[in-house]
């Protein structure tokens, strides 16, 4: 899948969780949803796009909403797929 499409999908998930009054709960919800329902290849591509974006301003220029970029950065360890044996 193309990174642009994955970013768009992640932003849609972020839009849902952004309505929660508790920001920490929203960030965790975004990360948990992506971890549970996205295959490892999709998560690798999304994290690589975030890495390629650079700083926070770069993440937004790459198409990430602020809440999605924050969720990916905060929960990166749980989102990074285990290395293949």
SULURGI-V6742 format. One record per helix or strand of 2 or more residues. SS is the DSSP state (alpha for helix, beta for strand). FROM is the first residue (numbers start at 1). LEN is the number of residues. If there is no record, write none. Layout:
# SULURGI-V6742
ss->{SS | SS}
from->{FROM | FROM}
len->{LEN | LEN}
This chain:
# SULURGI-V6742
ss->{alpha | alpha | alpha | alpha | alpha | alpha}
from->{3 | 23 | 40 | 56 | 66 | 76}
len->{16 | 15 | 14 | 6 | 9 | 4}
